[in-house]
Amino acid sequence: MGKQGSKQGISVAGTLLLAVLAGLLFVLGEALILTRTDAGRLTAARWLGLGDTARITAIVGKHARDALANVGVPRDSIHETVIGSATPAVRWRVGLRPRASALQLNYALTRALQSQGAAVLSGREGFDPHGAPMVTLVVGVRGHPTHEIDLVSPLHTSATATAAAAAGRLSLVLFGLGDDARRVVGVMRTPLPFAVAIPAGQPWSQAAFHAARERQREVVLHLPLEPLNYPQVDPGPGAILVTMGRSKIESTVRHDLDEAGGVAAVANLMGSLATQDQTVMTAVYDVLRERRAPFLHMTPAAGSVCRALASQMGVVYQEPDVVLDAEALHAGKALDARWRDVLDRTRRRGQAIVMLRATDAALAWLPAALSAKRLGSVEIVPLASLVRRAEP
């Protein structure tokens, strides 16, 4: 019995040793991959803090140049300045052609860099010293910003200004993303330029807010407000009800805004009753004014107090120009015809905020709808560029 037990012990030890050796070989193989590919080197820099800074900068620059070239930016439009003591140390000024979309270039860069393990770390809109519109992106890997990229649009002459005004600018917001976290995150990853309306309080809200930030998407906080015939008609968990006290309403709105982590606007999710209640909306607006957040009012009820109250309280108030809801259930001729009307309206009026329900049919239809051929002279722009902001 002693010998048999000894043999079994040796067998178990040998098996464990082989498993350890196999694990070590796997780790060594993965480490070898990290040293041989661009994606591996950037992943090592991102997660392990490994790699030569100059090499990482060169890799990020290579893929950023390729991404810009793939969307039609000539390589000689990129003017590079190296400032060794600054972070990031490399700055690019990229001159854009007339009617080129800085937002679409942002998405192209984001996708190309993420495929290699890098990322667009931050972005902001502004103007260059000559007054030209400019989007500034900082790219690199986590903890290692490598490039500051200024996407500079040309200044409009009187002729180009007239053409730009005739072209029209459109911002698209997807709402009704569903109640499955994987589907919601999948929608975020769709490589198209749109903002997303996300309600707070849902089981998948945190994952959705995180995915939106990761993909550099603008967020509209979809604030659940009490509708008529509640609770038979229910906007979901965390709804603001007309029976709530002022402090409860304000704390709920603050909590929802904190969970969202920065929003382009706040929109009502339902609310046909709450938006007619001045006490409720005063409490909501107090927080929006405090946070300088615009209110984007979807399908206002006939007795709504929101517009007049916003004017009295100094809250920025806007309504979407178009809400595509029923048409999105079965994308086809009806949605195509409505989209033609939307684009024509945008060209005539100069700009439009469009909200689209994110049904499976609408998501399948969307790539063709946002193609350059279909858009023509209409430019897709960030929501923040069309929603007025409150003064500090």
C-alpha positions in Angstrom: 0.0 0.0 0.0 2.9 2.4 0.8 4.5 1.9 -2.6 1.2 2.4 -4.4 0.5 5.6 -2.6 4.0 6.8 -3.4 3.5 6.2 -7.1 0.2 8.0 -7.0 1.9 11.0 -5.3 4.6 11.0 -7.9 2.0 10.8 -10.7 0.1 13.8 -9.3 3.3 15.8 -8.8 4.3 15.1 -12.4 1.0 16.2 -13.7 1.1 19.4 -11.8 4.7 20.0 -13.0 3.6 19.5 -16.6 0.7 21.9 -16.1 3.0 24.6 -14.6 5.4 24.1 -17.5 2.6 24.4 -20.0 1.4 27.6 -18.3 4.9 29.0 -18.4 5.2 28.2 -22.1 1.9 29.9 -22.8 2.9 33.0 -20.9 6.3 33.1 -22.7 4.5 32.7 -26.0 2.1 35.6 -25.2 5.0 37.7 -24.1 6.8 37.0 -27.4 3.7 38.1 -29.3 3.6 41.3 -27.3 7.2 42.1 -28.5 6.5 41.3 -32.2 3.3 43.2 -33.1 2.2 46.8 -32.9 -1.0 45.7 -31.1 1.1 43.6 -28.7 3.5 46.5 -27.9 0.7 48.9 -27.3 -1.2 46.4 -25.1 1.9 45.9 -23.1 2.3 49.7 -22.7 -1.3 50.1 -21.8 -1.6 47.3 -19.2 2.0 46.7 -18.0 3.6 50.1 -18.5 6.2 48.4 -20.7 7.9 49.7 -23.9 10.1 52.4 -25.2 8.3 55.7 -25.3 9.7 56.8 -28.7 8.7 53.4 -30.1 5.1 53.6 -28.7 4.8 57.2 -30.1 5.9 56.0 -33.5 3.4 53.2 -33.6 0.5 55.4 -32.6 1.6 58.0 -35.1 1.7 55.4 -37.9 -1.8 54.1 -37.3 -3.2 57.6 -36.8 -1.7 58.6 -40.2 -3.1 55.5 -41.9 -6.6 56.2 -40.4 -6.6 59.8 -41.7 -5.4 58.7 -45.1 -8.2 56.1 -45.3 -10.8 58.8 -44.9 -9.2 61.0 -47.6 -6.9 63.3 -45.6 -3.8 63.9 -47.7 -0.6 63.1 -45.8 0.9 66.5 -46.6 -2.0 68.1 -44.7 -0.5 66.9 -41.4 2.0 69.4 -40.0 4.0 67.8 -37.1 5.7 69.6 -34.2 7.9 67.8 -31.7 8.1 69.3 -28.2 10.3 67.0 -26.2 9.5 68.4 -22.8 5.7 68.5 -23.2 3.1 65.8 -22.7 2.1 64.7 -25.3 5.4 65.5 -27.0 4.1 65.4 -30.6 1.5 67.8 -31.9 -0.2 67.6 -35.3 -2.1 70.3 -37.1 -4.4 68.6 -39.7 -5.9 70.9 -42.2 -9.3 69.7 -43.3 -10.9 70.2 -46.7 -14.1 72.2 -47.0 -17.1 70.1 -45.7 -14.9 67.4 -44.2 -16.5 66.2 -41.0 -14.2 66.4 -37.9 -16.7 64.1 -36.1 -16.3 61.4 -38.8 -12.5 61.7 -38.7 -12.7 61.3 -34.9 -14.6 58.1 -35.3 -12.1 56.8 -37.9 -9.2 57.6 -35.6 -11.0 56.0 -32.7 -11.7 52.7 -34.5 -8.2 52.5 -36.0 -6.4 53.1 -32.7 -8.6 50.8 -30.7 -8.0 48.0 -33.1 -4.3 48.2 -32.1 -4.8 48.8 -28.4 -4.5 52.6 -28.4 -7.3 55.1 -27.9 -8.5 58.7 -28.3 -8.0 59.7 -24.6 -9.9 63.0 -24.8 -11.4 65.6 -27.1 -12.7 69.1 -27.2 -14.0 71.7 -29.6 -12.7 75.2 -30.0 -11.1 77.6 -32.5 -7.5 78.1 -33.6 -5.8 81.5 -33.2 -7.2 82.6 -36.6 -10.8 81.8 -35.6 -11.0 78.6 -37.6 -13.2 75.8 -36.1 -11.0 73.1 -34.5 -11.4 69.8 -32.7 -8.5 68.8 -30.5 -7.9 65.1 -29.8 -5.3 63.6 -27.4 -4.4 60.1 -28.5 -2.1 57.4 -27.1 -2.4 54.5 -24.6 -3.6 54.7 -21.0 -1.0 56.6 -19.0 1.0 57.5 -22.2 -0.6 60.3 -24.2 1.6 60.5 -27.4 -0.1 63.0 -29.8 -2.2 66.1 -29.6 -4.1 66.3 -32.9 -5.8 69.5 -34.0 -8.4 68.9 -36.8 -8.7 72.4 -38.2 -11.6 73.3 -40.6 -11.0 76.0 -43.2 -12.3 79.5 -42.5 -15.3 80.3 -44.5 -15.1 83.0 -47.2 -18.4 84.6 -48.1 -18.9 82.1 -50.9 -18.1 79.0 -48.8 -20.1 80.4 -45.8 -23.2 80.6 -48.1 -22.6 77.0 -49.3 -22.1 75.8 -45.7 -25.4 77.5 -44.6 -27.2 75.8 -47.5 -25.6 72.4 -46.7 -27.1 72.0 -43.2 -25.8 70.3 -40.0 -27.6 67.4 -38.4 -27.1 65.7 -35.1 -28.5 62.2 -34.6 -29.5 60.8 -31.2 -30.5 57.1 -30.7 -33.0 56.3 -28.0 -34.8 53.2 -26.9 -31.7 51.1 -26.9 -33.4 48.1 -25.3 -33.1 46.3 -21.9 -30.3 43.8 -22.7 -26.8 45.0 -21.6 -25.0 43.2 -24.4 -27.3 44.7 -27.1 -26.9 48.2 -25.7 -23.1 47.9 -25.6 -23.2 46.5 -29.1 -25.2 49.5 -30.3 -22.5 51.8 -28.8 -19.8 50.0 -30.8 -21.6 50.6 -34.1 -19.0 52.6 -36.1 -21.3 55.5 -37.0 -21.6 59.1 -35.7 -24.5 59.4 -33.3 -25.2 60.3 -29.7 -27.2 58.0 -27.3 -30.0 58.6 -24.9 -29.5 56.5 -21.8 -31.9 56.3 -18.8 -30.4 56.1 -15.3 -31.6 53.4 -12.9 -31.8 50.5 -15.3 -29.8 47.3 -14.6 -27.7 48.0 -17.7 -27.3 51.8 -17.2 -23.8 51.7 -15.7 -22.6 49.4 -18.5 -24.2 51.7 -21.1 -22.7 54.9 -19.6 -19.2 53.2 -19.5 -19.5 52.0 -23.1 -20.5 55.5 -24.3 -17.5 57.1 -22.6 -15.2 54.4 -23.9 -16.5 55.1 -27.5 -16.3 58.9 -27.1 -20.1 59.1 -27.6 -22.2 62.1 -26.5 -24.8 61.1 -23.9 -28.3 62.4 -23.4 -29.6 61.5 -19.9 -33.1 60.1 -20.5 -34.8 61.2 -17.2 -37.8 59.0 -16.4 -40.8 61.2 -15.5 -44.3 60.2 -14.5 -46.7 59.8 -17.4 -50.5 59.9 -17.4 -52.0 56.5 -16.4 -49.0 55.6 -14.2 -48.3 52.8 -13.1 -50.1 51.1 -16.0 -47.8 53.2 -18.2 -44.3 53.0 -16.5 -41.1 54.8 -17.6 -39.1 52.3 -15.5 -37.2 52.3 -12.2 -36.2 55.6 -10.6 -39.1 57.6 -12.1 -39.7 61.1 -10.8 -43.3 61.2 -9.6 -45.6 64.1 -8.9 -46.1 62.9 -5.3 -42.4 63.3 -4.5 -41.1 66.1 -2.4 -38.7 68.8 -3.8 -35.6 67.4 -2.0 -36.3 63.9 -3.2 -36.7 65.1 -6.8 -33.5 67.2 -6.7 -31.5 64.3 -5.1 -32.8 61.9 -7.8 -31.8 64.2 -10.7 -28.3 64.8 -9.1 -27.8 61.1 -8.6 -28.8 60.4 -12.2 -26.5 63.1 -13.6 -23.6 61.8 -11.5 -24.2 58.2 -12.7 -24.2 59.5 -16.3 -20.8 61.2 -15.8 -21.3 64.2 -18.1 -24.1 64.8 -20.6 -24.8 66.9 -23.7 -28.4 67.3 -22.6 -31.2 65.9 -20.4 -34.4 64.6 -22.1 -37.7 63.4 -20.7 -38.5 59.7 -20.8 -42.3 59.8 -21.0 -43.5 62.4 -18.4 -46.8 63.5 -19.9 -48.1 64.2 -16.3 -44.9 65.4 -14.6 -44.1 67.9 -17.4 -47.4 69.6 -16.7 -46.6 70.0 -13.0 -44.8 73.2 -12.2 -43.6 72.1 -8.8 -41.9 69.0 -10.2 -40.3 70.8 -13.1 -39.1 73.6 -10.9 -37.2 71.1 -8.8 -35.8 69.4 -12.0 -34.8 72.7 -13.5 -33.1 73.9 -10.4 -30.6 71.0 -10.8 -30.3 71.5 -14.5 -29.5 75.1 -14.0 -27.0 74.2 -11.3 -25.3 71.7 -13.7 -25.7 74.0 -16.8 -27.5 71.1 -18.6 -29.9 71.8 -21.4 -33.4 70.3 -21.4 -34.3 68.5 -24.6 -38.1 68.1 -24.6 -39.4 65.1 -26.5 -43.1 65.1 -27.7 -44.3 67.8 -25.3 -47.8 67.4 -23.8 -50.4 70.0 -24.6 -50.4 71.3 -21.1 -46.6 71.2 -20.5 -45.1 74.0 -18.4 -41.6 73.2 -19.5 -40.9 75.9 -22.2 -42.3 78.9 -20.3 -40.7 77.7 -17.0 -37.3 77.2 -18.6 -37.4 80.8 -19.9 -38.3 82.1 -16.4 -35.6 80.1 -14.7 -32.8 80.5 -17.2 -32.6 76.9 -18.3 -31.7 76.1 -21.9 -34.7 74.5 -23.5 -34.9 72.9 -26.9 -37.1 70.4 -28.7 -35.8 67.8 -31.2 -36.7 68.9 -34.8 -37.7 65.3 -35.7 -38.5 62.2 -33.6 -38.4 59.0 -35.8 -40.3 56.5 -33.7 -43.1 54.5 -35.4 -41.2 54.6 -38.7 -38.3 52.8 -37.1 -40.2 49.7 -36.2 -40.2 48.5 -39.8 -37.5 50.3 -41.7 -38.4 50.5 -45.3 -40.1 52.9 -47.7 -41.8 54.9 -44.9 -38.5 55.5 -43.1 -36.6 56.2 -46.3 -39.3 58.8 -47.3 -39.2 60.4 -43.9 -35.4 60.6 -44.0 -35.5 62.4 -47.3 -37.8 64.9 -45.7 -35.4 65.2 -42.7 -32.4 65.9 -45.0 -34.4 68.4 -47.1 -35.6 70.2 -43.9 -32.0 70.3 -42.6 -30.7 71.9 -45.8 -33.5 74.5 -45.8 -33.2 75.4 -42.1 -29.5 75.0 -41.7 -29.6 72.4 -38.9 -31.6 69.7 -37.2 -31.6 67.5 -34.1 -33.1 64.1 -35.0 -34.0 61.4 -32.5 -34.3 57.8 -33.8 -35.6 54.8 -32.0 -32.9 52.1 -32.1 -34.8 49.2 -33.3 -33.1 46.3 -35.0 -34.6 47.4 -38.3 -33.4 51.0 -37.9 -29.9 49.9 -36.9 -29.7 47.8 -40.1 -30.9 50.7 -42.1 -28.7 53.3 -40.5 -25.3 52.7 -42.4 -26.9 53.5 -45.8 -28.8 56.5 -44.4 -25.5 58.0 -43.0 -23.5 57.3 -46.1 -21.9 60.3 -47.9 -23.9 59.5 -51.0 -27.2 59.7 -49.1 -26.3 62.7 -46.9 -25.1 64.8 -49.8 -24.5 68.3 -48.5 -25.7 67.5 -45.0 -23.0 67.2 -42.4 -23.3 65.0 -39.3 -22.1 67.1 -36.3 -22.0 66.6 -32.5 -25.1 67.4 -30.5 -23.2 69.9 -28.4 -22.7 72.0 -31.5 -26.4 72.4 -32.0 -27.7 72.5 -28.4 -27.2 75.9 -26.9 -25.4 76.0 -23.5 -26.2 78.0 -20.5 -23.8 80.8 -19.6 -21.6 80.2 -16.6 
